[in-house]
């Protein structure tokens, strides 16, 4: 299985490391992406209500099918 790569800000493709992967997932979390059922969102618990957006980011980075 080939290592996934993603473009950096300059457009160059770099290997997707676990640190970059985690950063991309965490950067996708905020009050705007929180599932309305889980509001209010707080930076003290940033993963609250973020299952949907996390699945989309993982899919964008690694591919596969969402079911």
WOFEN-V601526 format. One record per helix or strand of 2 or more residues. SS is the DSSP state (A for helix, B for strand). FROM is the first residue (numbers start at 1). LEN is the number of residues. If there is no record, write none. Layout:
ss = {SS	SS}
from = {FROM	FROM}
len = {LEN	LEN}
//
This chain:
ss = {B	B	A	A	A	A	A}
from = {5	13	18	31	36	43	51}
len = {3	3	10	3	3	3	12}
//
